[in-house]
Amino acid sequence: MNPSGQTFASLVRDVILPLINAAIPVLAALAIAVFFIGVVRYVASAGGAKEKVQGRELLMWGIVALFVLFCIWGIVAILKTTFFGSSGAAGTSTDSNRVIFFGGPNYDY
């Protein structure tokens, strides 16, 4: 432990993870905006080949950005659960001894 009393694990848990959790929704909103700008450009191209291609490219990059963001979100949730024992991306606690079936009873094992 260093003189300030902060370990690498506490730095990640207290600083880096909250920054990532705050940045992902903002980046997702930007990716969705790019996607919809691509939709508008594609629909409004009115037969112009260049505008149609630009709109299609924006659509593609918006989808790729959303896919990458959700993959990063999942990886961060897995790492958070693995190293810190806390819950995943949804922020809810989990009980490893309880199996919950949707629409059915809960079973303890």
GIZIVEN-V815255 format. One record per backbone hydrogen bond with DSSP energy under -1.0 kcal/mol. CO is the residue of the C=O (numbers start at 1). NH is the residue of the N-H. E is the energy in kcal/mol with one decimal. If there is no record, write none. Layout:
co nh e
CO NH E
CO NH E
//
This chain:
co nh e
2 5 -1.9
7 11 -2.0
8 12 -2.6
9 13 -2.7
10 14 -2.7
11 15 -2.2
11 16 -1.5
12 17 -2.9
15 19 -1.5
16 20 -2.4
17 21 -2.9
18 22 -1.7
19 23 -2.1
20 24 -2.2
23 27 -2.8
24 28 -2.6
25 29 -2.1
26 30 -2.0
27 31 -2.3
28 32 -2.4
29 33 -2.2
30 34 -2.4
31 35 -2.2
32 36 -2.5
33 37 -2.4
34 38 -2.2
35 39 -2.0
36 40 -2.5
37 41 -2.6
38 42 -2.4
39 43 -2.7
40 44 -2.7
45 48 -1.9
48 52 -2.0
49 53 -2.1
50 54 -2.2
51 55 -2.5
52 56 -2.3
53 57 -2.3
54 58 -2.2
55 59 -2.2
56 60 -2.3
57 61 -2.7
58 62 -2.3
59 63 -2.1
60 64 -2.6
61 65 -2.5
62 66 -2.1
63 67 -2.5
64 68 -2.6
65 69 -2.5
66 70 -2.5
67 71 -2.1
68 72 -2.6
69 73 -2.6
70 74 -2.1
71 75 -2.6
72 76 -2.8
73 77 -2.0
74 78 -2.4
75 79 -2.7
76 80 -2.7
77 81 -2.3
78 82 -2.6
79 83 -2.8
80 84 -2.1
81 85 -1.1
88 91 -1.1
95 98 -1.5
97 109 -2.2
99 107 -2.2
101 104 -2.1
107 99 -2.4
//
